[in-house]
Amino acid sequence: MRKTYWYPATTAAEFAAVVEDLHFATRLDKSVVMDELIKAAIKARPQVVRALAKRGGRVPGVPAPTRVPSLSEHPPMQASSLSEPEQRDEG
């Protein structure tokens, strides 16, 4: 069985590196570093919401985009649209 994570592994590694760096730079416990990082993330919520909106996420107060139909909901292509293009006589 494959384990699926809700975060990208590279992001987790980068975050862990930031925690380590701040821990060694300040000589404070990692729990204190994590507490400050979480507080900073909470404070930065408006910027995060804007960044998520740019990636197609829903923004509070803005209507959700209309649903795009799936491929199975599209009508089949007509045979005429699959034919070869006309050949021109350039004589």
C-alpha positions as CSV (number, residue, x, y, z in Angstrom):
1,M,0.0,0.0,0.0
2,R,1.4,3.4,-1.0
3,K,1.4,6.2,1.6
4,T,0.2,9.5,0.3
5,Y,1.1,12.8,2.0
6,W,-0.8,16.1,1.9
7,Y,2.4,18.1,1.4
8,P,5.2,17.8,-1.2
9,A,8.3,16.1,0.1
10,T,10.5,19.0,-1.1
11,T,8.4,21.5,0.8
12,A,8.7,19.5,3.9
13,A,12.4,19.1,3.5
14,E,12.8,22.9,3.0
15,F,10.6,23.6,6.0
16,A,12.7,21.2,8.2
17,A,15.9,22.9,7.0
18,V,14.5,26.3,8.0
19,V,13.6,25.0,11.5
20,E,17.1,23.5,11.8
21,D,18.8,26.7,10.7
22,L,16.8,28.9,13.0
23,H,17.3,26.4,15.9
24,F,21.0,26.5,15.5
25,A,21.2,30.2,14.8
26,T,19.2,31.2,17.9
27,R,20.0,28.2,20.2
28,L,16.3,28.1,21.1
29,D,14.3,24.9,21.3
30,K,12.8,23.7,18.0
31,S,9.4,23.9,19.7
32,V,9.9,27.7,20.2
33,V,11.1,28.0,16.6
34,M,8.0,26.1,15.4
35,D,5.7,28.3,17.5
36,E,7.1,31.4,15.9
37,L,6.9,30.0,12.4
38,I,3.3,29.0,12.9
39,K,2.5,32.5,14.3
40,A,4.1,34.1,11.3
41,A,2.1,31.8,8.9
42,I,-1.1,32.8,10.7
43,K,-0.2,36.4,10.4
44,A,0.6,36.0,6.7
45,R,-2.8,34.4,6.0
46,P,-4.0,37.3,3.6
47,Q,-0.9,36.9,1.5
48,V,-1.4,33.1,1.4
49,V,-5.0,33.5,0.4
50,R,-4.0,35.8,-2.5
51,A,-1.3,33.3,-3.6
52,L,-3.8,30.4,-3.5
53,A,-6.3,32.5,-5.5
54,K,-3.6,32.9,-8.2
55,R,-3.3,29.1,-8.3
56,G,-7.1,28.7,-8.8
57,G,-8.2,28.4,-5.2
58,R,-11.5,29.9,-3.9
59,V,-11.2,33.2,-2.2
60,P,-13.7,34.1,0.6
61,G,-16.2,36.6,-0.7
62,V,-15.6,35.8,-4.4
63,P,-17.9,33.4,-6.2
64,A,-16.4,30.1,-7.1
65,P,-15.6,29.6,-10.8
66,T,-18.1,27.7,-12.9
67,R,-17.5,24.0,-13.1
68,V,-15.8,22.7,-16.2
69,P,-17.4,19.6,-17.7
70,S,-15.4,16.4,-17.7
71,L,-14.4,14.7,-20.9
72,S,-17.2,12.1,-20.5
73,E,-19.8,14.9,-20.6
74,H,-18.6,16.4,-23.9
75,P,-20.6,15.3,-27.0
76,P,-18.6,13.0,-29.4
77,M,-16.8,14.6,-32.3
78,Q,-18.5,14.5,-35.7
79,A,-16.9,12.4,-38.4
80,S,-16.6,15.5,-40.6
81,S,-14.3,17.1,-38.0
82,L,-12.0,14.1,-38.2
83,S,-11.6,14.0,-42.0
84,E,-8.4,14.9,-43.8
85,P,-8.0,18.6,-44.9
86,E,-8.9,19.4,-48.5
87,Q,-6.0,19.3,-51.0
88,R,-5.6,22.2,-53.3
89,D,-4.8,22.0,-56.9
90,E,-2.0,24.6,-57.4
91,G,-1.7,24.1,-61.2
